Amino acid sequence: MSAPDPIERHSLFDDAQALVTGTLFISLGVVMFNHTGLLTGGTAGLAFLLHYASGISFGKIFFVLNLPFYGIALRKLGRAFTLKTFIAVALLSLFAEFHPLVLGFTGLHPAYAAVMGGLLMGAGFLMLFRHRASLGGVGILALYLQESRGWRAGKVQMAIDCCIVAVAFFTVEPMRVVWSLLGAVALNLILAVNHKPGRYVAQ
């Protein structure tokens, strides 16, 4: 019986392009959600709620909200993961501020924004997860549970995200919340199908 092929490790360039491309995808989804008044789950969902309530930009709030989670990431998932996650959060915060300067929508239906924005964010998260990075918060918890208990990150994140968006029924127009739940399903479907334990072995 032949020996298994050695695990291919990501180069510094591999990680860099994944962090930039992944956060660009996610930030574009964030802009679509923001334009149509939608929400998402996790730390980003809380950032959206605070943004809508206070008028402070999503990028600034999102960056600050993630600060407490870096200590957990450092203890549970290691220095490299924490550093890449910090860079990803910083990039998303910057891109979320940059996109409105160069991109505008004359017409964008909330249903389309929910599905397309959710798929874009799901693809972006997949890139980050496969390069051992996240956007903090719920992403850190989902990856930790997948690595320690074998729970699929997509299913963990979907459950938490749907709960967070459901809470928004008390503060946001109900139909917006319905579209937001559709977006959460689209986002996490990408992860549930494509981010299974053992399927992707590069490090």
N, C-alpha and C positions, 0 to 999 in steps of 0.2 A: 504494500500500500504506500503510495507516494505521500510525502509530507505536505501538509497544507501550505498554501502560499502565504508568505509573510504579510502581515498587515501593513498596508501602505499608509504612511503618515503624511499629513498635510504639511506643505511648506509654508513659510511665512507669507509668501505671495498668495498661496491658496487661501489662507485665513483672511488676509487683507481684502481680497476681492469679494469674498463671501460676506464680510462685515459691511463693506460699502454697498454691494448689490442688494443684500438682504434688507438693510435699513432703508435703501432707496425705495424698494418695493413696498415695505411697510409704511413708509412716510407718505407715499402716494395714496395708499388705502386710507390713511389717517386724514388726508386732505379731502378725499371724497366723502368720508363719514362726517367730517367737520362741516363741509359745505351743505350737507343735507340734514344736519342736526341729529345724526345717529350716534350711538354709543357702541362701545365694545366692552369686553371683559377685562379682568385683571387690573394691573396698575394703570394701564392706559384708559380703562373705563372710568376709574376714579378721577384720573386727570381730566377726562372729557367733562364729567359732572362739575368739577371745580372750575373748569374753563367756562362752561356755560353759565355758571352761577356768579363768577367773579369778573369775567372779561379778561383775566390774565391769560396770556398765550398758552396753548397746549404744551409747547416745547419746554417752556420754563417750569411749568408745574410738573410735567412728567419727569424731568431731570431731578428735581428736588425730592419727589415722592420715592424715587428708587434708592436714595442714599442709605436708608436704614438696612436694606437688603444685602448690601455688599459684605457686611460682617458675617451673615449667615452663609453666603456663597463661599467666602474665604474658608470658613471652618468645615463646610460640608462637601464642597466641590473643587477646592483647590485654587491656587494662585493664578494659574493660567486662565481658567474659566472665569474667574472674577475680573481679571484684567480685560479680557475680551468682552465680557458683559458690560463693563464700565464704558469701554470704547463704543460698543453698539448703542448704548443708551445715549451717550453724548452725540453720536452721529445722527440718531433719529431725532433728537431734540433740535439739532442744527438744521437738518433737512426739513423738518416740519415748519420751521421758521422761514426757510428759503423758498419752498414750493409756491406759496401764495404770491411771491414776487415775480414769478415767471410763468405761472399757470393759473388760468381762470376758467370757470364753467358758465356758459350762457344758459344751459339747460341740463339738469342732471336729476333723473327720477330716483327717489330714495330706494326703490327696489333694486334698480341697477347698481346704485352705489353700494348697497348692502352685499349683493352677490359678488360683483367685480372687486370691490374694495376688500371684502372678506377673503376672496381667493388670492389677491395680491399679498395681503398680510400673511395668509397661511403659507404661501410660497416663500416669503421672506423669512418667516420663523423657521421653516424647514432648513433653509440655508444656514441660519445661525445655529440651530440645534446640531446640524451635522458637522459643524466646526467647533462644537463644544462652547457655545456662547448662547446668551439669551437676552431678553430685554428686562431682566430683573423680575421682582415680585413673584407672580404666579408662575412665570416661566422657570424660575429657580426651583420652586416647589415641585413642579411637574417633572423636571429632569431628575431631581433628586429621588423622587418616588419611582421613576422608571428604572434608575440605576440600582436602587437599594431593594426594591420590592417587585420589579418587573411589571409594574402597572404602565400601560401605554400613556405616554405624555399627552397625546391628543385627546384621549378620553378624560384624563384628569382635568386638563385645561378646559375642555368643553363643559364639564359639569360645573366647575367653578365660574366660568364665564357666564353661563346661562343664569346662574343664581345672581350674579352681580347685576347683569342687565335687567333681570326681573325686578330687582329692588328699585330700578329707575321708574317703574310704573307710578311711584309716589311723587316724582319730580318732573317727569317728561310726558309730553302728549302720548297717549297709549299707542297710537298707530306708529309713532317713531320707534317705540320700544319693540313692537312687532317686527318692523324692518330690521332693527338692531339684532334681535334674536336670529333672524335669517342670516345676517352677516356673521354672527358668532358660529352658526352651524357651518357655513361655507368655509370660514377660516379653519375651524378645527377638524372638518372633514379631510382637508388636505393633510393635516398632521396625523390623524387616526389611520389613514390609508397608507401614508408614505413613511411614517416615522415609527416603525415597529422595532422592538428590541432584537438585535442581532442581524437586522437586514442590511445595515450599512456599517462596515467594519473599519473604514479609514479613521485615523485619529488626528 
